[in-house]
Each structure stands twice: as structure tokens, then as C-alpha cells.
């Protein structure tokens, strides 16, 4: 089997072969690749493909895969050791610092979750899911694919379980079983980058009960499968690159989607769970916790950008040497290193599952994700504080470039001597894009709720912490005898 290592341009060309049914802003999108709203997201994913060929990243981005017997991109490589997991964290911090939101991290989280759950289902039930998943891993690796993950159901009345909804389609479910596959119906929300991914991996959104087996379903299908309809919502993305006004969102803003499954046929070889409700917990929690571990490293990379932006603006304003400025920047550095340290701890404290997959430690992954994003509001405050009022009042790019106004702007917005005024403006605009744009709001929401809500993370920390041992320890110190 010849493993494909696509370049960024080859990734873009591969998208042109797909014909997904996409709708945006009240119209059908005939060509995703040529539509300007999708350009920054595609550019961001494209960078992950080009990273494979960067000389300085080879040790981080490449890994040998026993599934195909060759080196593959770490974005599709199943971690089999602590070292694999650590290298993945390192890669995610590097790439997020350059692209903010990676998207392809979801591909591997989906593969890990289905590998683990299918192994356990087969062992308990005598099914054949695990071989299907392994074959799918080979397919993804051999073709260097990007897989979007559709997990979050629309849910309807949140006080009711899936089986009790007035409309059963509020959770994706099986509506027909055939000898060669199944037909599913429903909708998934909050799906990042679906229209410029090769395939869509589907998982349950919650633990299902024994009377909710039709909702216990996992599979993967091409994005342009008949009956799959994508309703796209652009982030605040400029139609054309604006290097001054929008340095971040011009090249990294993703498009969100509602994915409709309108009686979609899924062939048997692509089904990884079909009715085994008792294993939905393993599938859901593995995906969520692995993704939370990844987001600890991703958040560190995003904080690295914020740290650099704050220091750059402070320097151009001539105040980087002020102790209170250093203290504020130090606070963001501590946020970055906290998140990254938890990502590494989750790798080191993890374990090898019988399927061969290296699992992140749930306690560290959830504690890290919660703490890394819990402080993000403070980092926004710090960047506004250091950047000053110009973060939200600086003239726009069109006026900066207008010959009739440019001279006045460059004269009156100059900062420290020796620093070109336009450089200072560009630094301020970077801070604006990071903390004061609609894009910044999207990124903040993605940080807080991506991989699950903060409350879900707190529940997992409580569930995984050894409280009994802590109580036993306290009794020993208090000289209270054990019962």
C-alpha cells in the first residue's frame, strides 16, 4: 500500500473532487474551494499538510505507523506510547501557535475513540467492529485524510432523554437496518470545518440507556455522501485578506456547520457501533477526554501568540520595562505553561490500552483543560489593558492606506522612537483580532465549550480523583482509626 503524504496544494486539489451539499447565507455553495468564506479555514488545514515537509518539524510531525508500514503524518498516527503522546502535544502547541485552531486534531481523537471502544465491544460481544476500525485507520493514513467529527446532537428538550423527545430526530438515530448497512436520520451541531474535510466521523453525544439502542451508533462516511447536508455559518472572516485589520482571521478562521443526515445510508464496513448502548460511555468519554488533553496543548500555543502580542505592543509603546507590565505578561505565561504541563502530565500518567492505543490520563486532561480555559477571560483583560484604547478605536486598514489620511495616522499614532508607526499599528491590530473581534469571540467560545462544557470537565475531575485515599490520608493525620 502506497502511503500518500499530501502537500497543502494536493489537499486543496483533493477537495475539488468532493461535491458536498453545502448551504451558506441563504444560498447553495457550488464550490467550497473558491468561496472566500472558506479560504481561511482551508488555508489553516493546508498548513498542517505542508508541515510534514518542513525540515525543522520532521521529528515532530512524522511517525512510523504499523498499520501501513511507513511513516505517516502525526495528525493521523495512532499514539502507541507515552513518547507518541508527548510528541503529539508538542506538535499541537507548535501548530496552534501558527494556525490558532488546527481542526485535524479531531481526526485522531475520533480514530482513538473508535479503536478503543470497538476493541471492548468485540471482546464482550464477539462483533467485528475492531477490524473495521483498523481498516478505516489504514484508509485515513494511506490517503492522508482530514476527518471532521460530528458528535453534538441538537438535543431538543434538554430535560428529556433521547427516547423521550417529542421528535425522535433530535438525536441522530438508526431508522432502518439493511443487510448491507443502516439508514440514519438526525442533525449534528457545532461541527467545525465539515465542508472542507474529506470525511465525517459520527459519534453519540451522550451515554445511552438500554432502551435507546437506535441512538447508539458510530460510523464514518465521505462528506459528499447522499443525504448529508451542510448548513455553514462563517466566522467573522473577511472575503479578502486584510493583513493589517485582520492578521489572524484572514488566515485561520474556521467555518462552523450544522450537519443534517436526511436518511443517509451507511455501509456495514463503515459502522463502528450499532446498538451497543452499554459501550457509549467508553466511546463518548474516550473522545472527549483525549480531545481535552489536546486542547491543553493547543491553548498553550494560542497563549504563546497572546504573550508575544502583548510584549510587542508594550515594547512599541515604550513600557515593556515597567514592572506591572511584566507581571501581567507573566500571568499569561503561567497560563500557557499550566495548560501545556497538564498535556504532558496526561501523556506521562497515561496507559496503554489492550487495543494498542496510548490513553491520556483523564484526571490530568480534564483538570488541564478546565484551568487552561478558565483563565482565558483574564488573558483577554490583560491584552486589552496593555494594548490600550487603540485596540478598539484604531483607524481601519482602508484609511491607513488612503493617501489623504495615511500621513495624519502615521504622524499621530507613532510610539517609541525608532519604531515605524505602521509596525505599531499592525501590533495593535493583532491584539484587536485576538481579543476584540467577532473572531475572538468565536475562538473564546471554542476554547470554553470545545470537547465539552467546563462543568463536564469538573465532573470528570471529581470522578477520576481518588477521594477515598485522600480521606484515608486525612484520617491518618487526624489519628482517626479506620473502620
C-alpha positions as CSV (number, residue, x, y, z in Angstrom):
1,X,0.0,0.0,0.0
2,X,1.5,3.4,-1.0
3,X,1.0,5.9,1.7
4,X,0.2,9.4,0.4
5,X,1.8,12.4,2.1
6,X,-0.2,15.2,0.6
7,X,1.2,18.7,0.3
8,X,-1.0,21.6,1.1
9,X,-1.8,22.1,-2.6
10,X,-2.6,18.5,-3.1
11,X,-5.0,18.7,-0.1
12,X,-6.8,21.6,-1.9
13,X,-6.9,19.7,-5.1
14,X,-8.4,16.7,-3.2
15,X,-11.3,18.9,-2.0
16,X,-12.2,19.8,-5.6
17,X,-13.0,16.1,-6.2
18,X,-15.7,16.2,-3.5
19,X,-19.2,17.5,-4.1
20,X,-20.7,18.2,-0.7
21,X,-24.2,19.7,-0.4
22,X,-23.4,23.0,1.4
23,X,-25.6,26.0,2.1
24,X,-24.4,29.3,3.5
25,X,-26.1,32.8,3.9
26,X,-29.3,31.6,2.2
27,X,-27.6,30.2,-0.9
28,X,-26.2,26.9,-2.0
29,X,-22.4,26.8,-2.2
30,X,-21.4,25.4,-5.5
31,X,-17.6,25.5,-5.0
32,X,-16.3,25.4,-1.4
33,X,-12.6,25.8,-2.5
34,X,-13.4,29.0,-4.5
35,X,-15.8,30.5,-1.9
36,X,-13.9,33.3,0.0
37,X,-15.6,32.5,3.3
38,X,-14.0,29.1,3.4
39,X,-10.5,30.3,2.4
40,X,-9.0,30.9,5.9
41,X,-10.2,27.5,7.2
42,X,-8.8,25.7,4.1
43,X,-5.5,27.6,4.5
44,X,-5.3,26.6,8.1
45,X,-5.7,22.9,7.3
46,X,-3.4,23.2,4.3
47,X,-0.7,24.3,6.7
48,X,-0.9,21.0,8.6
49,X,-0.2,19.2,5.3
50,X,2.8,21.4,4.4
51,X,4.2,20.9,7.9
52,X,5.0,17.3,7.0
53,X,7.6,18.6,4.6
54,X,9.2,21.3,6.8
55,X,12.7,20.3,7.6
56,X,12.6,21.7,11.1
57,X,9.4,19.8,12.0
58,X,10.2,16.3,10.7
59,X,10.9,14.8,14.1
60,X,7.7,16.1,15.5
61,X,5.2,15.7,12.6
62,X,6.3,12.3,11.3
63,X,5.8,8.9,12.9
64,X,6.1,5.3,11.8
65,X,2.7,3.5,11.5
66,X,2.4,-0.3,11.8
67,X,-1.0,0.0,10.1
68,X,0.6,0.8,6.8
69,X,4.3,0.0,7.4
70,X,5.5,3.5,6.6
71,X,5.9,7.0,8.0
72,X,2.7,9.0,8.3
73,X,1.7,12.4,9.5
74,X,1.3,12.5,13.3
75,X,-2.1,14.1,12.6
76,X,-3.3,10.6,11.6
77,X,-0.9,8.5,13.7
78,X,-2.4,6.4,16.5
79,X,-0.2,7.0,19.6
80,X,1.1,3.7,20.9
81,X,3.4,5.0,23.7
82,X,4.0,7.8,26.1
83,X,6.5,9.3,23.8
84,X,4.0,9.3,20.9
85,X,1.5,11.2,23.1
86,X,4.2,13.7,24.2
87,X,5.2,14.4,20.6
88,X,1.6,14.9,19.7
89,X,1.2,17.6,22.5
90,X,4.4,19.2,21.2
91,X,3.1,19.3,17.6
92,X,-0.2,20.7,18.7
93,X,1.4,23.6,20.6
94,X,3.6,24.4,17.7
95,X,0.9,24.3,15.1
96,X,-1.7,26.2,17.1
97,X,0.8,29.0,17.7
98,X,1.0,29.3,13.9
99,X,-2.7,28.5,13.0
100,X,-4.7,29.0,16.2
101,X,-7.2,26.3,15.5
102,X,-5.9,23.1,13.8
103,X,-9.1,21.1,13.0
104,X,-7.1,17.9,12.1
105,X,-6.7,17.1,15.8
106,X,-10.3,15.9,15.7
107,X,-9.4,13.2,13.1
108,X,-7.0,11.4,15.5
109,X,-9.3,11.8,18.5
110,X,-12.1,10.1,16.5
111,X,-9.7,7.2,15.5
112,X,-8.5,6.7,19.1
113,X,-12.0,6.6,20.5
114,X,-13.3,4.1,17.9
115,X,-10.2,2.0,18.2
116,X,-10.7,1.6,22.0
117,X,-14.5,1.2,22.0
118,X,-14.6,-1.3,19.1
119,X,-11.9,-3.4,20.8
120,X,-14.0,-3.6,24.0
121,X,-17.3,-4.2,22.2
122,X,-15.8,-7.1,20.2
123,X,-14.3,-8.7,23.3
124,X,-17.6,-8.6,25.1
125,X,-20.0,-9.2,22.2
126,X,-18.0,-11.2,19.6
127,X,-18.7,-8.5,17.0
128,X,-16.3,-7.5,14.2
129,X,-16.1,-3.7,14.7
130,X,-12.4,-3.5,15.6
131,X,-11.2,-4.9,12.3
132,X,-13.4,-2.4,10.5
133,X,-11.9,0.5,12.5
134,X,-8.3,-0.8,11.8
135,X,-9.1,-0.9,8.1
136,X,-10.5,2.6,8.4
137,X,-7.3,3.8,10.1
138,X,-5.4,2.3,7.1
139,X,-7.7,4.2,4.7
140,X,-7.2,7.5,6.5
141,X,-3.4,7.1,6.8
142,X,-2.9,5.8,3.3
143,X,-4.8,8.8,1.8
144,X,-3.7,11.4,4.4
145,X,-7.3,12.4,5.1
146,X,-9.0,15.0,7.3
147,X,-12.0,13.8,9.2
148,X,-14.4,16.2,10.7
149,X,-16.2,14.9,13.8
150,X,-20.0,15.1,14.3
151,X,-20.7,14.5,17.9
152,X,-23.0,17.1,19.4
153,X,-26.7,16.4,18.7
154,X,-29.2,19.2,18.6
155,X,-30.9,17.6,21.7
156,X,-34.3,19.3,21.6
157,X,-35.7,19.5,25.2
158,X,-32.6,19.1,27.4
159,X,-34.7,17.8,30.3
160,X,-35.7,14.7,28.3
161,X,-33.6,11.7,27.3
162,X,-33.3,10.9,23.6
163,X,-36.1,8.2,23.7
164,X,-38.5,10.7,25.3
165,X,-38.2,13.5,22.8
166,X,-41.4,14.6,21.0
167,X,-39.4,14.4,17.8
168,X,-37.1,11.3,17.8
169,X,-34.8,13.1,15.3
170,X,-33.5,15.4,18.0
171,X,-30.7,12.8,18.4
172,X,-29.2,11.1,15.4
173,X,-30.6,7.5,15.3
174,X,-31.0,4.4,13.1
175,X,-34.3,4.4,11.2
176,X,-33.7,1.3,9.1
177,X,-31.4,-1.7,9.2
178,X,-30.5,-3.4,5.9
179,X,-28.4,-6.5,5.2
180,X,-25.6,-4.2,3.8
181,X,-25.8,-1.3,6.3
182,X,-28.1,1.1,8.1
183,X,-30.0,4.3,7.4
184,X,-29.7,7.2,9.9
185,X,-31.5,10.4,10.4
186,X,-30.9,13.4,12.6
187,X,-28.7,16.5,12.9
188,X,-25.4,17.4,14.5
189,X,-24.4,20.9,15.5
190,X,-21.1,22.8,16.3
191,X,-19.2,20.8,13.6
192,X,-16.1,22.7,12.6
193,X,-14.7,22.5,9.1
194,X,-17.0,19.8,7.8
195,X,-17.3,21.2,4.3
196,X,-13.5,21.2,3.7
197,X,-12.9,17.8,5.3
198,X,-12.8,14.6,3.3
199,X,-15.0,12.5,5.7
200,X,-17.3,12.9,8.6
201,X,-16.9,10.7,11.7
202,X,-20.1,10.4,13.7
203,X,-20.2,9.6,17.5
204,X,-23.1,9.6,20.1
205,X,-23.3,12.8,22.0
206,X,-24.0,11.1,25.4
207,X,-24.3,7.9,27.2
208,X,-27.3,5.9,26.0
209,X,-29.6,3.6,28.0
210,X,-30.5,0.0,27.1
211,X,-33.8,1.3,25.7
212,X,-32.0,3.8,23.4
213,X,-30.1,1.4,21.2
214,X,-31.1,3.0,18.0
215,X,-29.2,6.1,19.2
216,X,-26.0,4.2,20.0
217,X,-24.4,4.5,16.6
218,X,-20.9,5.4,15.3
219,X,-19.6,5.5,11.8
220,X,-17.6,7.4,9.2
221,X,-18.7,8.4,5.7
222,X,-17.4,10.7,2.9
223,X,-18.5,14.3,3.3
224,X,-20.4,14.2,0.0
225,X,-22.5,11.1,0.8
226,X,-26.1,11.4,-0.5
227,X,-28.4,12.8,2.1
228,X,-25.7,14.7,4.0
229,X,-26.5,18.4,4.0
230,X,-24.2,21.0,5.5
231,X,-25.5,24.4,6.7
232,X,-22.5,26.5,7.1
233,X,-22.0,29.5,9.4
234,X,-19.0,31.7,8.7
235,X,-16.9,33.2,11.5
236,X,-16.1,36.9,11.1
237,X,-13.9,36.2,8.1
238,X,-13.0,38.9,5.6
239,X,-13.7,37.9,2.0
240,X,-10.2,39.1,1.0
241,X,-7.0,39.0,3.0
242,X,-6.6,42.1,5.2
243,X,-3.1,41.9,6.6
244,X,-3.5,44.9,8.9
245,X,-7.1,44.8,10.1
246,X,-7.4,41.0,10.3
247,X,-4.0,39.3,10.5
248,X,-5.3,36.3,12.4
249,X,-8.8,35.7,10.9
250,X,-7.5,36.3,7.4
251,X,-5.7,33.0,7.5
252,X,-7.1,30.9,10.3
253,X,-10.9,31.4,10.8
254,X,-12.9,28.2,10.5
255,X,-16.5,27.7,9.3
256,X,-19.0,26.0,11.6
257,X,-21.7,23.7,10.4
258,X,-25.0,22.1,11.2
259,X,-24.8,18.7,9.6
260,X,-28.1,17.2,8.5
261,X,-28.4,13.4,8.0
262,X,-31.5,13.1,5.8
263,X,-32.0,9.3,5.7
264,X,-28.3,8.7,5.0
265,X,-27.2,5.1,4.1
266,X,-24.1,3.9,5.9
267,X,-22.5,0.7,4.5
268,X,-21.7,-2.1,7.0
269,X,-17.9,-1.7,6.7
270,X,-18.1,1.9,7.9
271,X,-20.2,1.1,11.0
272,X,-18.2,1.0,14.3
273,X,-21.1,0.8,16.7
274,X,-24.7,-0.3,16.1
275,X,-26.9,-0.6,19.2
276,X,-24.3,-1.4,21.9
277,X,-25.6,1.2,24.2
278,X,-23.7,0.0,27.2
279,X,-20.4,1.0,25.4
280,X,-21.4,4.5,24.6
281,X,-19.8,5.8,27.8
282,X,-16.5,4.4,26.7
283,X,-16.8,5.9,23.2
284,X,-18.0,9.3,24.3
285,X,-15.6,9.7,27.3
286,X,-12.6,8.5,25.3
287,X,-13.2,11.0,22.6
288,X,-14.0,13.9,24.9
289,X,-11.0,13.3,27.3
290,X,-8.5,12.7,24.5
291,X,-9.6,16.0,22.9
292,X,-9.4,17.8,26.2
293,X,-5.8,16.7,26.5
294,X,-5.1,18.0,23.0
295,X,-6.7,21.3,23.8
296,X,-4.4,21.8,26.8
297,X,-1.5,21.9,24.3
298,X,-3.5,23.9,21.7
299,X,-4.4,26.6,24.3
300,X,-0.7,26.9,25.2
301,X,0.1,27.7,21.6
302,X,-2.6,30.3,21.4
303,X,-1.4,31.8,24.7
304,X,2.1,32.0,23.1
305,X,0.7,34.3,20.4
306,X,-1.1,36.4,23.0
307,X,2.2,36.7,25.1
308,X,4.1,37.8,22.0
309,X,1.4,40.3,21.0
310,X,1.3,41.8,24.5
311,X,5.1,42.1,24.7
312,X,5.3,43.5,21.2
313,X,2.8,46.3,21.8
314,X,4.3,47.1,25.2
315,X,7.7,47.4,23.7
316,X,6.5,49.7,20.9
317,X,4.7,51.8,23.5
318,X,7.9,52.1,25.4
319,X,6.6,50.4,28.6
320,X,7.9,46.8,28.3
321,X,10.4,47.6,31.1
322,X,7.6,48.6,33.5
323,X,7.2,46.1,36.4
324,X,3.4,46.0,36.2
325,X,3.5,45.2,32.5
326,X,6.0,42.4,33.1
327,X,3.8,41.0,35.8
328,X,0.7,41.0,33.5
329,X,2.6,39.2,30.7
330,X,4.0,36.8,33.3
331,X,0.4,35.9,34.2
332,X,-0.3,34.8,30.6
333,X,3.0,32.9,30.5
334,X,1.8,31.0,33.6
335,X,-1.5,30.2,31.9
336,X,0.4,28.8,28.8
337,X,2.7,26.6,30.8
338,X,0.0,25.3,33.1
339,X,-2.1,24.0,30.2
340,X,1.0,22.5,28.4
341,X,2.2,20.9,31.6
342,X,-1.1,19.2,32.1
343,X,-1.0,17.9,28.5
344,X,2.4,16.4,29.2
345,X,1.2,15.0,32.6
346,X,-1.8,13.4,30.8
347,X,0.7,11.7,28.5
348,X,3.1,10.6,31.2
349,X,0.4,9.4,33.6
350,X,-1.5,7.6,30.7
351,X,-1.5,3.9,30.0
352,X,-1.5,1.5,27.0
353,X,-5.0,0.1,26.3
354,X,-5.2,-3.6,25.1
355,X,-6.1,-2.3,21.7
356,X,-2.5,-0.8,21.5
357,X,-3.7,2.8,21.9
358,X,-1.9,5.0,24.4
359,X,-4.6,6.6,26.5
360,X,-4.3,10.0,28.1
361,X,-4.8,10.3,31.9
362,X,-8.4,11.5,32.3
363,X,-7.7,13.4,35.6
364,X,-4.8,15.5,34.1
365,X,-6.6,16.0,30.8
366,X,-9.7,17.4,32.4
367,X,-8.0,19.5,35.1
368,X,-5.7,21.0,32.5
369,X,-8.5,21.8,30.0
370,X,-10.6,23.4,32.7
371,X,-7.7,25.5,34.1
372,X,-6.3,26.5,30.7
373,X,-9.6,27.9,29.5
374,X,-10.9,29.1,32.9
375,X,-8.2,31.8,32.9
376,X,-8.8,32.9,29.3
377,X,-11.0,35.8,30.3
378,X,-8.2,37.1,32.4
379,X,-5.8,37.0,29.4
380,X,-8.3,38.9,27.3
381,X,-8.4,41.6,30.1
382,X,-4.6,41.7,30.2
383,X,-4.2,42.2,26.5
384,X,-6.9,45.0,26.5
385,X,-5.0,46.6,29.4
386,X,-1.6,46.5,27.8
387,X,-2.9,47.4,24.3
388,X,-4.9,50.3,25.5
389,X,-7.9,52.0,23.9
390,X,-6.5,51.8,20.4
391,X,-7.3,48.1,20.4
392,X,-10.9,49.1,19.7
393,X,-10.5,52.6,18.2
394,X,-7.6,52.4,15.8
395,X,-8.4,53.6,12.3
396,X,-9.2,50.8,9.8
397,X,-6.9,49.5,7.1
398,X,-8.7,51.3,4.3
399,X,-8.0,54.7,6.0
400,X,-4.4,53.7,6.8
401,X,-3.8,53.1,3.1
402,X,-5.8,56.1,1.9
403,X,-3.2,58.8,0.7
404,X,-5.5,61.5,2.0
405,X,-5.5,60.2,5.6
406,X,-2.4,58.0,5.8
407,X,0.0,60.8,6.7
408,X,-2.1,62.0,9.6
409,X,-2.5,58.5,11.0
410,X,1.2,57.7,10.8
411,X,2.1,61.1,12.4
412,X,-0.3,60.9,15.3
413,X,-0.1,57.2,16.1
414,X,3.7,57.0,16.4
415,X,5.1,55.3,19.6
416,X,8.6,54.7,20.8
417,X,11.3,56.4,18.8
418,X,12.7,54.2,16.0
419,X,9.6,52.1,15.6
420,X,7.8,52.6,12.3
421,X,4.2,53.8,13.1
422,X,2.7,51.2,10.8
423,X,4.5,48.4,12.7
424,X,2.9,49.7,15.9
425,X,-0.5,49.8,14.2
426,X,0.0,46.2,13.0
427,X,0.8,45.1,16.5
428,X,-2.3,46.8,17.9
429,X,-4.4,45.3,15.2
430,X,-3.1,41.8,16.1
431,X,-4.3,42.4,19.7
432,X,-7.6,43.5,18.3
433,X,-8.0,40.4,16.3
434,X,-7.1,38.2,19.2
435,X,-9.4,39.8,21.8
436,X,-11.8,42.4,20.4
437,X,-13.1,40.9,17.1
438,X,-16.1,38.7,16.4
439,X,-13.4,36.1,15.5
440,X,-12.0,36.4,19.1
441,X,-15.5,35.7,20.5
442,X,-15.7,32.6,18.3
443,X,-12.3,31.4,19.5
444,X,-13.2,32.1,23.1
445,X,-16.4,30.0,22.7
446,X,-14.4,27.2,21.1
447,X,-11.9,27.2,23.9
448,X,-14.6,27.1,26.6
449,X,-17.0,24.5,25.1
450,X,-14.8,22.6,22.7
451,X,-14.5,19.0,23.8
452,X,-17.4,19.5,26.3
453,X,-18.5,22.1,28.8
454,X,-16.5,23.3,31.8
455,X,-19.0,21.5,34.0
456,X,-18.4,18.2,32.2
457,X,-14.7,18.7,32.9
458,X,-15.3,19.3,36.6
459,X,-17.4,16.2,36.8
460,X,-14.6,14.1,35.2
461,X,-12.1,15.5,37.6
462,X,-14.3,14.6,40.5
463,X,-15.0,11.1,39.1
464,X,-11.3,10.4,38.5
465,X,-9.8,11.8,41.6
466,X,-9.0,9.2,44.3
467,X,-11.1,10.8,47.1
468,X,-11.2,7.7,49.2
469,X,-7.4,7.7,49.5
470,X,-7.4,11.4,50.4
471,X,-9.9,10.8,53.2
472,X,-7.8,7.8,54.4
473,X,-4.8,10.0,54.5
474,X,-6.6,12.7,56.4
475,X,-7.8,10.2,59.0
476,X,-4.2,9.0,59.5
477,X,-3.1,12.6,60.2
478,X,-6.1,13.2,62.5
479,X,-5.4,9.9,64.3
480,X,-8.9,8.6,63.5
481,X,-8.9,4.8,63.3
482,X,-10.0,3.1,60.1
483,X,-13.4,1.3,60.3
